[in-house]
Amino acid sequence: MASEALESLRRAVSQREVLLCLVEKGEPMSSQEIAKRLSMTVNAVNIALHNLHNKGLVERVARGVYRYRLGAILAPLLREYLERGR
């Protein structure tokens, strides 16, 4: 299942960008912060976060605030994996 979720990120550009933004920041971010950083609409970020949450890749820590659910060791591996698919 995890490999399917990661593979689907290669096709889902907005989800990939939102997840990488969270990984790069290394701490929870609000959908507004993510939208500003990525020059996306808040609605687009919320949709991406919803899909990432359904895949088990992010978790909600407060209303509208999320963090990635990968361990510190897996985050660099994920970044490398996704960068190869660009």
Backbone as CSV, one residue per row, in Angstrom:
resi,resn,N_x,N_y,N_z,CA_x,CA_y,CA_z,C_x,C_y,C_z
1,MET,0.815,-1.194,0.000,0.000,0.000,0.000,0.859,1.259,0.000
2,ALA,1.917,1.297,0.807,2.771,2.486,0.858,3.423,2.730,-0.489
3,SER,3.862,1.663,-1.151,4.490,1.843,-2.456,3.482,2.366,-3.480
4,GLU,2.223,1.932,-3.379,1.185,2.449,-4.275,0.960,3.938,-4.030
5,ALA,0.944,4.344,-2.763,0.753,5.762,-2.420,1.905,6.594,-2.960
6,LEU,3.124,6.091,-2.815,4.280,6.829,-3.329,4.263,6.887,-4.849
7,GLU,3.910,5.803,-5.484,3.857,5.788,-6.945,2.808,6.763,-7.460
8,SER,1.683,6.858,-6.769,0.642,7.781,-7.213,1.101,9.231,-7.110
9,LEU,2.067,9.515,-6.232,2.587,10.878,-6.103,3.362,11.319,-7.339
10,ARG,3.896,10.384,-8.069,4.601,10.739,-9.305,3.643,11.369,-10.309
11,ARG,2.385,10.971,-10.256,1.376,11.496,-11.192,0.621,12.692,-10.619
12,ALA,0.574,12.810,-9.314,-0.189,13.866,-8.650,0.758,15.007,-8.260
13,VAL,0.955,15.925,-9.173,1.945,16.988,-8.996,1.670,17.827,-7.748
14,SER,0.433,18.268,-7.557,0.147,19.134,-6.409,0.371,18.393,-5.092
15,GLN,-0.014,17.131,-5.029,0.217,16.359,-3.813,1.705,16.201,-3.547
16,ARG,2.461,15.914,-4.582,3.906,15.755,-4.448,4.541,17.045,-3.939
17,GLU,4.146,18.178,-4.524,4.725,19.461,-4.121,4.366,19.805,-2.682
18,VAL,3.130,19.543,-2.287,2.705,19.825,-0.914,3.470,18.942,0.065
19,LEU,3.594,17.663,-0.235,4.326,16.761,0.651,5.783,17.171,0.760
20,LEU,6.412,17.479,-0.366,7.816,17.901,-0.328,7.988,19.204,0.440
21,CYS,7.031,20.090,0.350,7.068,21.340,1.108,7.079,21.035,2.611
22,LEU,6.211,20.132,3.041,6.167,19.746,4.448,7.462,19.065,4.884
23,VAL,7.996,18.211,4.027,9.239,17.512,4.337,10.383,18.515,4.457
24,GLU,10.471,19.435,3.516,11.551,20.416,3.528,11.473,21.333,4.744
25,LYS,10.274,21.748,5.125,10.100,22.624,6.289,10.454,21.877,7.572
26,GLY,10.080,20.600,7.632,10.429,19.778,8.782,9.584,20.006,10.020
27,GLU,8.550,20.800,9.891,7.642,21.040,11.012,6.247,21.285,10.454
28,PRO,5.227,21.181,11.309,3.855,21.373,10.820,3.665,22.740,10.161
29,MET,2.805,22.750,9.151,2.492,23.982,8.424,0.992,24.061,8.198
30,SER,0.487,25.276,8.131,-0.918,25.475,7.804,-1.088,25.432,6.289
31,SER,-2.309,25.177,5.865,-2.578,25.161,4.429,-2.298,26.535,3.819
32,GLN,-2.514,27.605,4.574,-2.227,28.945,4.077,-0.727,29.152,3.865
33,GLU,0.087,28.662,4.807,1.545,28.771,4.665,2.029,28.003,3.436
34,ILE,1.502,26.805,3.273,1.895,25.975,2.133,1.493,26.655,0.833
35,ALA,0.271,27.157,0.782,-0.224,27.822,-0.427,0.664,29.002,-0.803
36,LYS,1.035,29.789,0.181,1.891,30.948,-0.079,3.264,30.516,-0.587
37,ARG,3.845,29.523,0.062,5.180,29.052,-0.314,5.200,28.456,-1.721
38,LEU,4.109,27.786,-2.113,4.066,27.105,-3.408,3.337,27.897,-4.497
39,SER,2.852,29.073,-4.140,2.063,29.891,-5.077,0.874,29.102,-5.623
40,MET,0.164,28.467,-4.713,-1.039,27.706,-5.040,-2.207,28.320,-4.286
41,THR,-3.420,27.987,-4.704,-4.580,28.428,-3.943,-4.707,27.571,-2.691
42,VAL,-5.317,28.132,-1.666,-5.542,27.386,-0.431,-6.439,26.185,-0.716
43,ASN,-7.419,26.354,-1.597,-8.304,25.249,-1.948,-7.525,24.089,-2.566
44,ALA,-6.607,24.390,-3.482,-5.798,23.339,-4.114,-4.935,22.626,-3.074
45,VAL,-4.376,23.381,-2.145,-3.560,22.788,-1.081,-4.425,21.909,-0.182
46,ASN,-5.621,22.378,0.160,-6.508,21.583,1.009,-6.908,20.272,0.344
47,ILE,-7.141,20.308,-0.946,-7.469,19.077,-1.677,-6.275,18.126,-1.649
48,ALA,-5.084,18.659,-1.896,-3.874,17.829,-1.864,-3.664,17.242,-0.469
49,LEU,-3.839,18.060,0.564,-3.680,17.573,1.934,-4.705,16.493,2.264
50,HIS,-5.925,16.671,1.811,-6.970,15.660,2.032,-6.552,14.323,1.405
51,ASN,-6.084,14.372,0.159,-5.658,13.148,-0.516,-4.431,12.534,0.149
52,LEU,-3.489,13.361,0.561,-2.299,12.861,1.257,-2.676,12.237,2.597
53,HIS,-3.639,12.826,3.272,-4.111,12.273,4.540,-4.754,10.909,4.313
54,ASN,-5.560,10.798,3.270,-6.191,9.511,2.945,-5.161,8.436,2.613
55,LYS,-4.026,8.837,2.080,-2.939,7.896,1.759,-2.060,7.600,2.967
56,GLY,-2.306,8.287,4.074,-1.521,8.066,5.282,-0.170,8.749,5.264
57,LEU,0.009,9.739,4.388,1.312,10.391,4.259,1.424,11.689,5.055
58,VAL,0.299,12.259,5.478,0.320,13.427,6.358,-0.691,13.208,7.472
59,GLU,-0.497,13.929,8.558,-1.465,13.879,9.644,-1.813,15.295,10.075
60,ARG,-3.029,15.441,10.508,-3.508,16.739,10.974,-3.111,16.901,12.434
61,VAL,-2.445,18.004,12.750,-2.028,18.244,14.129,-2.886,19.308,14.801
62,ALA,-3.583,20.092,14.007,-4.519,21.097,14.489,-5.417,21.449,13.307
63,ARG,-6.397,22.267,13.537,-7.291,22.637,12.441,-6.504,23.355,11.347
64,GLY,-6.449,22.733,10.170,-5.764,23.320,9.031,-4.250,23.248,9.092
65,VAL,-3.695,22.502,10.048,-2.244,22.385,10.201,-1.866,20.905,10.075
66,TYR,-0.884,20.637,9.225,-0.485,19.262,8.930,1.018,19.087,9.020
67,ARG,1.437,17.840,9.182,2.848,17.459,9.091,2.923,16.122,8.370
68,TYR,4.085,15.850,7.815,4.241,14.575,7.123,4.374,13.460,8.144
69,ARG,4.029,12.249,7.734,4.030,11.107,8.655,5.181,10.158,8.395
70,LEU,6.263,10.639,7.886,7.407,9.788,7.610,8.476,10.032,8.657
71,GLY,9.212,9.009,8.980,10.307,9.192,9.924,11.420,10.025,9.302
72,ALA,12.280,10.521,10.136,13.381,11.366,9.670,14.290,10.631,8.685
73,ILE,14.378,9.348,8.803,15.216,8.575,7.883,14.541,8.418,6.525
74,LEU,13.219,8.261,6.515,12.503,8.046,5.264,12.323,9.317,4.437
75,ALA,12.318,10.477,5.068,12.078,11.729,4.347,13.093,11.965,3.224
76,PRO,14.404,11.834,3.478,15.357,12.025,2.376,15.196,10.984,1.270
77,LEU,14.850,9.761,1.648,14.634,8.716,0.644,13.432,9.053,-0.230
78,LEU,12.373,9.552,0.385,11.192,9.954,-0.367,11.537,11.085,-1.323
79,ARG,12.275,12.073,-0.847,12.637,13.211,-1.684,13.419,12.720,-2.909
80,GLU,14.397,11.833,-2.701,15.192,11.307,-3.809,14.309,10.519,-4.784
81,TYR,13.425,9.696,-4.258,12.534,8.891,-5.081,11.653,9.768,-5.965
82,LEU,11.067,10.802,-5.365,10.171,11.667,-6.114,10.912,12.549,-7.093
83,GLU,12.112,12.986,-6.739,12.888,13.827,-7.638,13.270,13.061,-8.905
84,ARG,13.490,11.784,-8.798,13.840,10.979,-9.982,12.680,10.938,-10.970
85,GLY,11.447,11.094,-10.472,10.270,11.008,-11.320,9.900,12.314,-12.013
86,ARG,10.607,13.386,-11.717,10.265,14.695,-12.294,10.698,14.802,-13.724
